Each structure stands twice: as structure tokens, then as C-alpha cells.
Amino acid sequence: MREKSFAGSALSPLPENLVLGLPVHCLDDYSGCLLSRLEAGIGTHVVTLNAEMVMQSEKNPVLAEIICQADLVIPDGAGVVLYLRLKGKPVHRSPGIELAESILWQVSKQNSDNLVFFYGGKPGVAMKAVETWQEKVPELSIACQHGYLSPAEEKELLETFAHVQPRLIFVGLGVPAQELWIAKNKHICPQAIWIGIGGALDIWAGVKKRAPAWFCDNSLEWLYRLYQEPWRWRRMLALPQFAWKTLMDIKF
């Protein structure tokens, strides 16, 4: 397995563990690792891996390659965590939204000059998410843009990135669009931390609610999401497919 160095991590360098061929990095403190890399100016592409993304990557070789080349892949989904535990790897689940929130709470204490950028969501959502966070942490410097841009507007956004060089960029375009977009554009801000955050902007903006703690604690967050968005049932078929492949892959 390849090894990657993680600035600020006592476990550096850390070998990758594999989940159906995709890398996952198992750290005790993901936010601490990323804040150390942010302070050192080490650009980092973070992928928050779950079972649905694993199954998508089997049909999308470009996505699979992006995940394999990411600087940090965290175990976001309960299925990924269960797979690693069945393989004897001590790992805890780190939902992407919780990682993002942890970093936002801490980053202003590290350096108030670090510009945070929210990109994604429907018009108005990213701005409301910014307002929510600035109420919580007034010293945060946050800019935003919704995810429904024309090619010309996207070009203008990337020119803005090149000029202002935000250091922490949260991209909420959904999987796999956000991973593809980050991989394509991360060279524009080479010292930034880039994280795909899925629907976190909707939750921060109050458009949607995150699953209650009982669902999260019992690995049933997917069920609550299906209740909120029943149209996702086709995508949820990836979960039993992942479970079957896990059973076939694990050697008891």
C-alpha cells in the first residue's frame, strides 16, 4: 500500500486501508490533521467516502481514480466503517458534515485571515449557510456562491479563486459532481483545503434537517434521509449491493 505524510499527525506517515479497492485513511483526529496542513500551506483534497460512493466508483473509473489520488479519504459512511472493522481495522466514523463543522469552529482561532468559501446549493442556500455560521462564529471570514452557474459565471468564480486564494473551500455539488469539480480545479488554489460536503449547505441553511442523534448513533442516517427524500430510493439500492460485496470480500 502507498503511504502519505500527514503534517501534524502523530501517525505520519500513515498507510492506506482499502475498502473494495479504494483507500481510506484512519486517523484519531481528522480536523487536527487538516488544520495542521492548512497552517503549513499544504493543499489537500479531502474525500468523505461512503458506501454509495464506493459503488458509484465501480461504474465510474474517473471517480475511482480521483478517490485513489485524494490526499485524505475519511470514513464517512457506516458501511465503510463496518467493512474496515470486519477486516480488523480500528476505525471510527467521521461524517463529513461533522468534520466540516469542527474545522469551522477552530479555523478562526488559528488565523483570522483564512478565507472560507462555500460553493454549491440552490440560489440563496449558500448565503443563508454563511449567515448561520457568521452568527455562530462572527470572526469567520466567509464568501459563497450557489452551484447553479453558467459556464461564464463559473469561469468568473474560478478567476475570483485565483485572485483571492481562499484557504478552506467547501464544495456542495453532490457526488460525484463535487469530486470531479475539485479534482479539475484544485490547482487554482494549491494551498487550500478542498472538501466535498454533499448536502451540508442545505442543513446549515435550515432547508433540510439532519437525522436525529438516535439515527446517527445507530448507523441509520441513510434511512432518515430516505424518509426526507423518497426519490432517492434508486440511489439507495447501492447500500445492499455494497453489503453483498462486503460479505463476498470479507474472509472470516
C-alpha positions in Angstrom: 0.0 0.0 0.0 1.1 3.6 -0.6 1.9 5.9 2.2 1.2 9.6 2.5 2.6 12.0 5.0 0.1 13.9 7.2 1.5 17.1 8.7 0.8 17.4 12.3 -0.3 13.8 12.7 1.5 11.6 15.3 0.6 8.7 13.0 2.5 10.1 10.0 3.2 8.6 7.6 0.0 6.5 7.5 -0.6 3.5 5.3 -3.9 3.4 3.5 -6.5 0.8 4.3 -8.6 -0.5 1.3 -12.3 -0.7 1.0 -13.2 -2.7 -2.1 -10.0 -1.4 -3.7 -10.4 2.3 -2.6 -8.2 3.9 0.0 -9.3 5.1 3.5 -7.1 6.8 6.0 -7.7 6.0 9.6 -6.8 8.9 12.0 -7.7 9.7 15.5 -8.1 13.4 14.7 -9.0 14.4 11.1 -9.7 18.0 11.9 -6.4 18.4 13.7 -4.6 16.9 10.8 -6.3 19.3 8.3 -5.7 22.3 10.5 -2.0 21.4 10.7 -1.9 21.1 6.9 -3.8 24.4 6.5 -1.3 26.2 8.7 1.6 24.7 6.8 0.0 25.7 3.4 -0.2 22.1 2.2 -3.0 21.8 -0.3 -5.3 18.9 0.4 -8.2 17.3 -1.4 -10.5 15.5 1.1 -13.0 12.8 0.1 -15.7 11.7 2.5 -16.2 8.1 1.5 -19.5 6.2 1.9 -20.9 3.0 0.5 -22.9 4.8 -2.2 -19.7 6.5 -3.5 -17.8 3.1 -3.4 -20.5 1.6 -5.6 -20.5 4.6 -7.9 -16.8 4.3 -8.4 -17.2 0.8 -9.7 -19.1 2.2 -12.7 -17.2 5.4 -12.9 -13.4 4.9 -13.3 -12.8 8.6 -13.3 -14.3 8.9 -9.9 -12.4 5.9 -8.7 -9.1 7.4 -9.8 -9.9 10.7 -8.1 -10.6 8.9 -4.8 -7.3 7.0 -5.2 -5.4 10.2 -5.8 -7.1 12.2 -3.0 -4.8 13.4 -0.2 -7.2 12.3 2.6 -10.1 9.9 2.4 -12.1 9.7 5.5 -14.7 7.0 6.5 -17.9 9.0 6.3 -20.4 6.1 5.9 -21.4 3.4 8.3 -20.9 0.8 5.7 -17.3 1.8 5.1 -16.6 1.7 8.9 -18.2 -1.7 9.2 -16.1 -3.1 6.3 -12.9 -1.9 7.9 -13.9 -3.3 11.4 -14.7 -6.6 9.8 -11.2 -6.5 8.4 -9.8 -5.9 11.9 -9.0 -2.2 11.4 -9.8 0.0 14.4 -11.7 3.0 12.9 -14.4 5.4 13.9 -16.9 7.0 11.6 -16.3 10.7 10.7 -19.3 12.2 8.9 -18.2 14.9 6.5 -20.6 17.5 7.9 -19.2 17.0 11.4 -15.6 17.3 10.1 -16.5 20.5 8.3 -18.2 21.9 11.4 -15.2 21.0 13.6 -12.9 22.8 11.3 -15.1 25.9 11.0 -15.2 26.2 14.8 -11.5 26.0 15.1 -10.1 27.7 12.0 -10.8 31.3 13.1 -8.8 30.7 16.3 -5.8 29.5 14.1 -5.7 32.5 11.8 -8.5 35.1 11.2 -7.0 35.8 7.7 -8.1 32.3 6.4 -10.8 32.9 3.9 -13.5 30.2 3.9 -15.6 29.7 0.7 -18.9 27.8 0.4 -19.8 26.7 -3.2 -22.9 24.8 -4.1 -26.6 24.5 -3.3 -29.6 26.3 -4.9 -29.6 30.1 -5.1 -29.8 31.6 -1.7 -28.8 28.5 0.2 -25.1 29.1 0.4 -25.7 32.7 1.5 -28.0 31.5 4.3 -25.4 29.0 5.4 -22.9 31.8 5.6 -25.2 33.8 7.7 -25.8 30.9 10.0 -22.1 30.4 10.6 -21.2 34.0 11.0 -23.8 34.2 13.7 -22.1 31.3 15.4 -18.5 32.5 14.8 -18.5 36.2 13.9 -14.8 36.3 13.4 -15.0 33.8 10.4 -14.4 35.3 7.0 -16.7 33.5 4.6 -17.7 34.1 1.0 -20.0 32.0 -1.1 -21.6 31.2 -4.5 -24.5 29.0 -5.3 -24.0 26.0 -7.5 -26.2 26.9 -10.5 -23.8 28.8 -12.6 -23.5 29.3 -16.4 -20.1 28.5 -17.9 -19.3 32.2 -18.0 -20.2 32.6 -14.3 -18.2 29.5 -13.3 -15.2 31.0 -15.2 -15.6 34.2 -13.2 -15.8 32.2 -9.9 -12.5 30.4 -10.7 -10.9 33.8 -11.6 -12.0 35.0 -8.2 -10.5 32.0 -6.6 -7.2 32.6 -8.4 -7.2 36.2 -7.2 -8.3 35.9 -3.5 -6.9 32.4 -2.8 -9.4 31.1 -0.2 -7.7 28.6 2.1 -10.7 26.4 3.0 -13.2 25.5 0.2 -16.3 23.5 0.9 -18.0 22.2 -2.3 -21.6 21.0 -2.0 -22.5 19.8 -5.5 -23.3 16.2 -4.6 -21.5 13.1 -5.6 -19.7 12.6 -8.0 -20.0 16.2 -9.3 -18.2 17.8 -6.4 -15.3 15.3 -6.5 -14.9 15.8 -10.3 -15.1 19.6 -9.9 -12.5 19.7 -7.1 -10.1 17.4 -9.0 -10.4 19.6 -12.1 -9.9 23.0 -10.3 -7.8 22.4 -7.1 -4.6 23.6 -8.9 -6.1 27.1 -8.8 -5.7 27.3 -5.0 -2.7 25.0 -4.4 -2.5 25.8 -0.6 -6.2 25.3 0.1 -8.1 22.5 1.8 -10.8 21.3 -0.6 -13.7 19.2 0.9 -16.8 17.8 -0.8 -19.6 18.3 1.7 -22.7 17.0 -0.2 -25.9 18.5 1.3 -24.3 20.2 4.3 -25.1 23.6 3.0 -28.8 22.8 2.9 -28.6 21.7 6.6 -26.7 24.8 7.7 -29.2 26.9 5.8 -32.1 25.3 7.5 -33.5 24.0 4.2 -33.2 20.4 5.5 -32.7 18.7 8.8 -30.0 16.3 9.8 -31.1 13.0 11.2 -31.8 12.9 14.9 -29.0 11.7 17.1 -30.5 8.2 17.6 -30.4 7.6 13.8 -26.8 8.8 13.6 -25.7 6.8 16.6 -27.2 3.6 15.2 -25.9 4.0 11.6 -29.4 4.7 10.3 -28.8 8.2 9.0 -29.5 6.9 5.5 -33.0 5.8 6.5 -33.9 9.3 7.8 -32.5 10.8 4.6 -34.7 8.4 2.5 -37.7 9.5 4.6 -36.9 13.1 3.8 -36.1 12.4 0.1 -38.0 9.3 -1.0 -37.0 10.0 -4.6 -33.5 8.8 -3.6 -34.6 5.2 -3.3 -32.9 4.1 -6.6 -29.6 5.5 -5.3 -30.1 3.7 -2.0 -30.0 0.4 -3.9 -26.2 0.8 -3.7 -26.4 0.0 0.0 -27.5 -3.6 -0.3 -25.1 -4.0 -3.2 -22.3 -2.8 -1.0 -23.3 -5.1 1.8 -23.3 -8.1 -0.6 -19.9 -7.3 -1.9 -18.6 -6.8 1.6 -19.8 -10.3 2.6 -18.1 -11.7 -0.5 -14.9 -9.9 0.1 -14.5 -10.5 3.9 -12.7 -13.7 4.8 -13.9 -14.9 8.2 
